[in-house]
Amino acid sequence: MAALSLAAGCSRAGGGDKPAPAAAQGDATEVRIGYFPNVTHTPAIIGVKKDFYTKELGSTKLTTQTFNAGPDEVNALLGKSLDIAFIGSGPAINAFTKSTGSIQLISGAVSGGAQLVTKPDITSPDQLAGKNIATPQLGNTQDVALKKFVADKKLQGVKITNLDNPKTLDAFKKGEVDGAWLPEPWSSRLVLDAGAKVLVDEKTLWPNGRFPTTVIIVRSEFLQQHPQTVQAILRGHLKAIDWAKANEADAKTVVNNALKELAGSSLSQPVLDRAFSAIEQTADPIASTFGQLAKDSVTAQIVKTVADLKGFADFSALNEALKSLGKPAVDAAGLEK
C-alpha cells in the first residue's frame, strides 16, 4: 500500500484552524466504519460480525471497509469516505495534526499485542545493526515504535522496510528480512509458523505494560452532526468487548472466521491462542500515554515537532455510553478541550 503522504512534516497542532462546529442533525442515515483484519482489532470484528453495532444503530445503515495499516485509513477519513476508524495511536495523532483538529479520539479498543520478532540468532538489540527489519507501513504505529527503539538504543545501520503483513511473513520465511515489529496475529505467525523469536515485547516498554495499540477516531464534523449515532456505535463497542471477554472461545472463532473471509486465511489454534493472550480489549484509550506517543513520532522522524494534543480527545459520547451501561468514565488526561 502507498506510504502516508500526510505523515511527513505534520507539525501543526489541531486547535487553531478548526472549522466552526457543525449543527447536530439527529441520527445519521449511514455510518461508515474502517478497521483492520487483525486480532488487535477484535472489538471491531466482534462488533460487526455479532451485530452489536447494528442492534444499537436502529435505522442507520452500517457500512464497513478494511485496511492493512493506519496511514491509508487516515487518508480515507480525511477524504470523507470514512466516518469512524479503528486505528493505531500513531496515525491517530498524525490525523489530528494534519487535519487541524478535524479528527478526534473517542475511545480505546485494544492495549498490547505488538512485538519485535527476529531470527533466533539475534539475541540482543545491538545485533540489529546491519539487519533488515520490517514494519507494516511508513508512519504506522509499529513503524514509529521500531524507529523510536532504534533511536533510543543508538543502533546504526538498521534497514527498515515497509511491507504489508502477509508479505512480511513470506519475506521472513525467504530470509529477505531479519525480523519485524508487528501487531497480532502477525507476530505470533512469525513465531509459530516461521520460527522467529521475540526480541522485544512492546509491553515491556510502557508503564504497567499498557499502551494503546488500537483506538477509535471520528471525523469531528460527523461527531458534531450525529452524536447519537457515535454514541450508538460506542455502546455496541462496549457490548462487543464485554461479550468477547465473557465468551473467549466463541470470540476466537468469530475472529478467525472473519480473518479467513477478509484476509484470505484463518489462523491455527496455537497462533490464535497466543495472539489473544497478548491483547487486552478495553475502551480505555490510556490517554496518559499520548504525550509520550507524540514525542515518539518526532524521535522516529515521522514528524518534525511534537504535536499539541489539546482538543485531540472528545470522550463525551464514550462516557455517556459507559454511564448507560453502569461503567465508570475514562480519564482524558488533559487531551480534551
N, C-alpha and C positions, 0 to 999 in steps of 0.2 A: 504494500500500500504506500501511497505517497507520503513523504515526510510532512510534518506540520509546518506550513509556511508562517503561521502566526506565532510560533513559539519563540523564534529568534528575535531578540530585541524588544520583547514585551515588557516595557519598564514603567508604563504609565499606570497609575492606580485607578481604581474604579469609581471614585466618587464624583469628581468634578464635572465631567461632561455627560453625566447620566441624563437621559431624556426625562421629561416630565412624566409622572406616573399615569398609566392608563386607567380609565374608569372600569370598575367592576361591571361585568356583563352577564353574571349568572353562570350556570353550568355550560361548559364547552360542548359544542356539537361533536368534536373529536379531540382526542389527546394522543399524541404520537410519542412513543417511548423507545429509547435506544438502550441496548445492553450488549454484553459480550457472551458468547457461548463458552464460559469459563466457570469453574467451581467457585471462583471468587465473586461471581455474580449470581450465586444460588438464590438469594431472596427475589431477584427479578425473575429468574426462571420459574421458581415456585409460584410467584405471584401471577405470572402469565398462564402457566400450564394448569394450575389448580383453580383458575378463575377468581382469585382473591381480588384482583383489580376490577374485573367486570361486574362482580357482585356489588361492589361499592359505587361503581360509576353510574349505575342506572341506565338512562338512555344515551349517555355519552359513549361514542364509539371508541374502542381501543385499537390503535394501530401500532405494530412493533417493527423494529429493524435491529439487526445485529451487526456488530463491528468487531474488528480484531484488536484495536487499540484506541486509546483516548483521543489522540490528535485528529483522526478522521471524524470521530464522533463530535468533537468540538466544532469542526468545520460545518457539519450538518446542523448543529444548533445555531451557529452564527448565520447560516444561510436560511434559517427558519424552516427547515424541513423536519426538524425535531422540536418537541416542546420540553421534554424531560429526559434526562440521561443518567444512567448508572455509569460511573466513570471513575478513573483513578484520581488521586488527590492532586498530582502534579498538573495534569491537563485541566482540572477544575480551576486551579489557581490561574493558569495561563488564560483560560477562557474569560475569567472575571477581569483580568487586567487588560486583555486585548479588546474586550467589548466595552470598556469603560463603565463597568457595573451593570451591563445588560444581562448578565448571568449570575445566578445566586445559588449558594449552597443551602439545601433544605433538609438534608438528612444524611446519616451514615447508613451503611449497608453491611460491610464486612471489614473486620480487622484481621491482620495477619495473612498468611498464605502466600509468601513470596520468599524465594531463596536463590542464592548464588550456588549453582551446582557445576561441578567441573570434572575433568578426567581424574581418575583415582590417584594418579601420581602427583597431582597438585595438592599439596597438603598445608600450605601456608600462603597468606596473601602475597608475600614478596615473590612467590613463584609465578604470579600472574604477569610479570614483566615479559614482554615479547609475545604474549599469548593473544588469541583472538576470542573475544567474549561477546556473545550475542545478547541483545535486548529486543523486545517486541517492536518498538518503533521509536524514532527520534523524538525526544521530549516526553515520552510516556513515563508513567510512574516508576517503572523498573529501570528505565534508561537513566533517569535522574538519580535513582538510588545507587546504581553502579558507578556513575561518574563522580558522585559525591564521595563514595567509598574510595575510589581510586585516588581522588584528590587528597582526602584525609590521610591516606596511607603513603602519600607521596610516591606512588608507583609510576615508573617510567615505561613507555613503550607498549602500553596495553592498547591493543586494537579493539575497537568496539564496533560491532556490525549489527545493523538493524534488520531483523528478519521476522516475518510472520511466524507465529508459534509453531505450526506444523512443519515449516521449513527448517526451523531451528532443530527440531528432533531429527530430521533427516540429515542435516548438516553435521550434527554431533555424531551420529552413527557412522558417517563417512569420514570423520576426522577433520572436517573443514572448519569447525570451531572447537575450541578447547573447553568451553563452558558457556553458561548463560545465566543471567539474572531473570527469573521468570515467575509469573503468578501460577497458582494452581489451576488446572491439574498438570500443567506442563512441567513444572519442576519435579513432580512425582513421576511423570512419564520418563523423563531423562534418567532419574534414579533407578526406577524399577524395570523400565523397558530397554534402557540403553547403557546401564552400568555406571552412571555418574555418581559422584559423592557430594554431599553437602559441605561446601566450604564456609558459607555464611547463611544462617537463618536470620532474616531481617528482624525478627522479633528481638534478637539479642542486642540490637542497636537502639532500641526505644525504651523509655521508662515503662516498667511493668509489662513489657513485651507487647504493648498495644500501639498500633498505628493504623491510620485509615487507608486500607487498600482500595476499597470501593465506597464511593459516596454518591449522593443523588444531587444533581443540579437541575435548574429550571431556567427557562428564559424569563427574565423579570417581567416582561410585558404579559406573558401568559399567566404568571402568578397574580399579577395585579388585576387582570381581566377575569380570571376564573379561579379565585381562591378556593371555592368549594370543590372544584374538580381536583386541584392539587391535594387538598385535604383528603378527598376520597381515595386517591392513589396512595397516600401515606397510611391511611387506615388499612388498606389492602396490604401494604408493605409490612406493617406491624403484625398483621394476622398471618402473613406468609412466614415471617420469621418464627412466630410462636408455633405454628404448625410444624415447620421443619425441625425445630428443636424437640418437639414432643413426639415426632414420628420420623426419627432419623433414617431408619431403613427405607421407609417409603419415600422420603425426601431424596435419598441417594438414587433410588430407582427413577424418580421423576427427572432428576437432573441428568442421569445417564441416558435416558431415552431422548431427552432434549438435545444432548450433545451429539447423539447419533443423527438426529434429524437436522440440526443446524450446522454441525461441523463435519458430518460425514462418517464419524466413527464413534463408538462408545468406548468406555474405559473398562479395563479389567477390574475385578473386585478389589485386588490389593491396591491398585492405583487410586481407585475411588475412595477407599477407606483412608489411605494415607492423606489424600488431598483434603477430605472433610476434617480430619483430625487437626489440620494445620490452620483452619479458619475459625473465626468467631463471628457469627451473624449478630449484628447489633445495629439498631437505629442511631446509636450514639456516634456522632461524627468525630469524636475525640478532638474537639475544637482546639484544645490547648496545644496540639502538635502543629497547627498550621503556620505559626510564626516560624518555626524551625524549617518546615517544608518550603516556605517561601525563600528562606536563606539558602536551602539546599539547591534550589533551581539556579541561583547565582553561582554557587560553588561549582555546579555542574556545567556552567556556562551556557545554560539554556536561555536565560535572560540576563540583562546587564545590571539591573538594580533590584533590590528587594521590594517586592510588591507591598503596597499599603493595603491591608486586608480589612480596613474599617468598612463596614457595609457589605462585606462578602457574604455573610450568612443572614438568612431570614428563617428562623425556626418557629415562627408563629403558627404555621399550618401543622408542623410536626407536633408542637406542644399541645395544640388543640386535639389532634388525633390521639396523642398519648393520654391526655386528660379523659377523652371519651372512653378509653379502654382501661381507665383506672391506673395508669402508669405515671411515674414521675417525669417532670420536664427535663430536657437536656440543657447542659451549660453551654452558653455561646462563647465563653472565654474571650469576650471583647470583640468578636467578629461581626456583631450586629451593629446597626447604626447608633 
